[in-house]
Amino acid sequence: MQLLYAQEKSELRAVWLTNVDSNVLFSDQTIADAMDYLGSIGVNVVFPVVYNKGYTLYPSATMSRLFSAPVLPNSPFVGRDFLRRLVIEAHRNGMEVIPWFEFGFSTSYSLSGGHILAKFPGWTLKDVNGNLVVDNGFDWMSAVNPDAQNFILSLMTEVLDNYDVDGVQGDDRLPALPVEGGYDSATVQIYKSENGGQLPPTNNFDAAWMKWRADKLTQFLTRLRDSVKARGNDVILSVAPTPYYWGYRELLQDSKSWAQQGLVDNLIPQLYQYNISDFNYALNTTWNDVGQYNSKVFASGILARVGSYIVDTLFLGQMLTATRTKGVKGECFFFYEGLRANNDRVGNFLKRNFYQLSAVPPHRDGKRWIQRAQIINETDDPAAKIGSWSSYPMKGFQGAIYRTDDTVYQASIRYSFQVSQAGYYDVFAFMTPNTIWTQQAVYTVYGDKDSSGVIVDQTDLARKGWYKIGTVYLSVGTPSVLKVDNSRLESGKYLVADAAMIMLNRRLSPGVQLLVEDADAKASGPAVFELHNNYPNPFNPTTVISYSLLHKNMVRLAVYDVLGRQVALLYDGEQSVGKHEFLFDASNLPTGVYIYQLRSGEGSQARKMAVLK
């Protein structure tokens, strides 16, 4: 038995967000709803796709300049910036956003290279016969070609420079190069220059030739890492390669070297399997190949859905139990819709069984990087009203909205926030556009030493939802941060007020340390006396049992078999108010169902758990 202290876990809990077989990114509302749900079940990182089919899903200056196609044509991403909205909604819920460049060095799917290779044929990855390399339907450009590398780098750094994201991610196509490729003129010339003028071997699987190409990918990853870290040591570089035992041979992804050299902040091999036997093989082999060399960055890619397949919760519990027993620092699910299928069955299972306690990603070294936003509704006490305002039954952030049509007397609402950490904060107002609202709403943001005003058109449909008003430096305290007033309200129009929000700006305040206890502690302590579901469940051989005490009390925590015989006594003594955890080891117990019971002066509760060997 081992007593664990009440603190957040260090665990990656991530989800890939796709634009294939999912509409989650197709509207601002579906994005907001998804981020609310993921935040509610304990997810701490989202990986949204931003590069697919050789096009960006965000408005890209690079793609516009090179291909006159700033965004994926004929898609729900035209005319909007989904990534900017997603960053706001994810950060509002305390989750990090690390954009995923899914297509990587693939240019198209079964389109003979598509628009990219049509314009830059010299980037084409060729096989020994001089043909375009097509791997599982994907057309490829050469990941060794310096111009192709620069193109990918320009996209990734463009996102880092233009969005408040927390990192970038490559996958099984970034960096990668199908083993049959490498015979394009650019790659051949580089090889000859480094090998005394010799041509590359014609055997794709020549060991030295494979290593030379794999090393070129590792060199590119090093260059990418340097570009990422040049923008801040806290900016994350993530990769999600295929398992090493397959990925090195087929795609020249040397993830073992990536881990050994410390090139990435998290490494998430795609351990996509359909039964526990195959999963354990993939997990154990990949752990031995890669994970053991840098366990802090290692997490598991878990297949939650593909086509009609949706992971069963029993199988999911077995996989997560296996990874935790191995010491793996969390997981990422492919993909979001798998968590939401069947009335959120998988997502709710995670919340009940594995994500009961909050967690910070291991790459943050125990510190919370993104804190949940602080939101003040217009009906809350910290929103001080002056003048004539009335409630109007239009959906705002929470409930209805306030409005005024008074153009004679002053009308304003001033929002004050509790600031626990000094730093730069982004200030937002929630917009509900309507044609009868004002085009001259006056918003003023107040910092420690100055203030600034901005005029906002409240009829503009592009500003629906959270809209950034400004950025200010705030000291610890309860300052007035935002005011909206009617000083420029037109006759016959309405000024509208709804919720306001502040979020720590991490680009301007990278040194602010959000201690876990400060970020999530509840001033009033636990709300109820409760014995929580153990996690994982089922398990083999260990699980965590936790409970909350309202008062200092004598406590007895024991485990029984189904016949009522005590098989373990975990604690018998006095404990203080708060949450407590025990690690229960069932190594000496057979497979079966067991009951764990908590008794104290506050009552008695019992729950079931299953040992599965």
LUMMIDREN-620147 format. One record per residue (C-alpha): x, y, z negated. Coordinates in steps of 0.1 Angstrom, whole numbers, plus 5000, padded with zeros to 4 digits. Layout:
! residues N
XYZ ...
//
This chain:
! residues 613
500050005000 501150355008 499550674996 499350935024 499051305017 496051495030 497451675061 496951675098 498351385118 501051425145 499251275174 498551345211 494851335218 494551435254 492251405284 492751445322 490151665339 489651575375 487851715405 487151365418 484051175405 483551455381 481851805383 483351925350 485452195367 482752295391 481152575371 482052795341 479152655321 480252295326 483752395316 482552565284 480252275275 483152025281 485652215259 483052245231 482551865232 486251775234 487052015206 484251865185 485651505187 489251605179 490951635213 493951865211 495251885247 493551895281 495351835314 493251995341 494051915378 495252225396 496852075428 494951815448 494851715485 497651945492 495752245480 495552445448 492252465429 493252805414 493753115437 497353075447 499453355462 502053095473 499452885492 497953205507 501353315519 502452985534 499152835546 496553115545 494652895521 494653035486 492352755473 490952415483 488652505512 484852425511 484952345474 483352475442 486652655435 486352905463 485553255450 486253185413 489253125391 488352805372 491752785354 491453125338 488053035325 489252695313 492152845294 489753075275 487352805266 489952545256 491952785235 488652905219 488252545207 491852515195 493152295224 496252335245 496052355283 498752195304 497852205341 498351885360 499851895395 498251565406 499351535442 502951625435 505151545465 502151385484 500851625510 497551465520 495551145519 495650955552 495751275573 499251225589 500751475564 497951725566 498352105568 501652105549 503651885572 501952025602 503652355594 506852215579 507551895597 511151895584 509751825549 508351485561 509451175541 510450915566 511150545565 514050365581 512150355614 511650735614 507950715605 506050915580 505950735547 502350655537 501950475503 498550355493 497050605517 499050895504 501251095529 504551205515 507051485518 510651425507 511251505470 514951525478 514451805504 515452135487 512752335506 510052085495 511352105459 511252485460 507652475472 506552255443 508552465418 506952785432 503452645425 504352535390 506052855380 503253055396 500852895371 503152955342 503653315351 500053405358 498053215332 498153175295 498852795298 500852595274 502952395299 502752205331 502551835340 503751605368 502651245372 503250935394 503851165423 505951425406 508751365407 508451055428 509650905461 508350585475 511150335478 510850295515 511550665521 514750865522 515550855559 514451205569 517251425582 517451655551 517851355527 520351185550 522451495554 522651535516 523551165512 526251185538 527751495523 528151305490 529250975503 532051045527 529851075558 528250735555 524650675564 522250545537 521850175535 518950035557 517849815528 515350015508 516149815477 519949845478 520749915441 523150195447 520850365472 517850335448 519950485420 521150775442 517550865451 516250815416 519051045403 517951315428 514551295412 516051325378 518051625389 514951785402 513151715369 516151875351 515752185373 512052195366 512752165329 515152455330 512552665348 509852585323 512052645293 513252975308 509753095301 509952995264 511152705244 507452655233 506352595269 505752225274 506951995303 504851685305 505151385328 502751085333 504650835354 503850475362 505350225338 509150195342 509149835352 507049915383 507750285387 511450265392 511249995418 508350135438 508550515432 512150565420 510850715388 513650675362 511550745332 514150565310 516750835318 514151105314 513550985278 517150925270 518251265283 515451445265 514151615297 510451625288 508251715258 505851435263 505951125285 502650945291 503150625312 499850515329 499250185311 496050115330 494849765323 491549585319 492249335291 494249345259 496749085270 497749285301 497749605281 499949465254 502449345281 502449695296 502749865263 505449645248 507549635281 507250015286 508050075249 511249865252 512150025285 511350385276 509550455243 512250335220 514750585233 512550895224 509450785204 508451145196 507551215232 506050885241 502250845244 499950605262 497950675293 494650495288 492150415316 488650515304 486950515338 487450445374 484650385399 481950195381 484350075354 483950225319 486150105291 484449905264 484750035229 485949705215 488749685241 489450055235 489749985197 492149705204 494349915226 494550205202 495249975173 498049815193 499550155201 499450275165 500949955153 503750005177 504250365165 503050535196 502250905191 498850915207 497250885240 495751055271 492550935287 491950905324 489551065327 486951305311 483851135324 484750805308 484350975274 480951125283 479450815300 476550635283 475550925260 479151005250 479750655237 483550645241 484051005229 481850955198 483650625191 486950805190 485551065167 484150815143 487050565142 490350725153 489951105153 488351155120 491251365108 492551655129 495951625146 498551845161 500451725192 503851575184 505651825206 504652105181 506751955152 503951965127 502852325135 499652425151 500252625183 496652705194 494352805166 490552805170 489353145180 487553365154 484153465166 481753725152 478253725164 476354055168 473953945140 476853865115 477754095086 481154185100 479254345130 478354695117 475554855137 474755225141 471655355159 468655185175 469154825185 466654545192 466954175197 466154055232 465353685240 468153625265 470653345258 473853485244 476853295229 474653195200 470953285201 469553605216 471353925224 471054285212 470254585234 469554955233 468255205258 468855505236 470655785255 470056055229 471455935196 474655735190 474355355191 477255125185 478354795171 481754765155 483354415149 485754345121 487854025118 489753845091 493453835103 495553585084 498653615106 500153935120 500653925158 499254025191 495653915197 493453905228 490054065223 487053935241 483354025244 480653775255 478853905286 475353825298 474954005332 471654145343 470654405369 468954625344 472054655321 474454945322 477454975345 479055215320 479455005288 482155165266 484354915247 487155035224 489854805210 491754905179 495254795170 497354885140 498655215154 496555285185 493355225204 492255205240 488955225258 487655045288 484455085309 482654755317 479954695343 477454465324 475654385357 478654215372 477953835375 481653765378 481953865342 479553615327 480753455295 483853555276 485553865291 488853995280 488654355268 492254405258 495254295237 496254465204 498754405176 496954335143 498454305107 497054085080 493754215066 490254275078 490554545105 487954685128 489054545161 486254615187 483454865192 480854885220 478855215223 476355395244 478355715250 478055675288 474755485290 472655585320 468955675317 466655375324 469455115317 470254905287 473554865268 473954505256 475954365227 476653995219 479453805202 483053925200 486253705197 489953735190 492653475198 496353485191 498253575222 501053315223 503053485251 503453795230 503553625196 505653305201 507253325167 504053325146 503953005126 500452855120 500952615092 498552325094 497152385060 496552755066 494952685100 492352435089 491952455051 488452515039 488252765010 485452584994 487052234995 485051925007 481351975012 480351635000 481551324981 482051085010 483850765019 484850795056 485050535083 488450365083 490550415114 491350235135 488549975133 488949695142 492549685133 495649455130 497349475106 496949835092 494250095089 493750415071 490950455045 490050805035 487550975012 486651324998 486051404962 484051714951 485551704916 488451564897 487451214887 488250854879 488350654911 488450294920 488950184957 488849814964 488449574993 486149274993 485448985016 481848905028 481348674998 482048964974 485548854963 488049124957 490949084981 492849414974 492749694948 494050014965 493650264936 492350274901 492850594882 492250964881 492351184913 492051554920 489451724942 489951704980 490651445007 492651135000 494050865022 495450515018 497150295043 495649945039 497849655051 495849335059 498849125070 497948855045 494248835054 492548635081 490448765109 487048875096 484749145083 485649315050 483949565027 485849855012 484150034983 484750364965 483450414930 483750734910 481850954886 480251104916 478750784929 479550464949 479850414986 480850115007 481750055044 482549765067 485849705086 487049425108 490449265109 491149125144 494248905149 
//
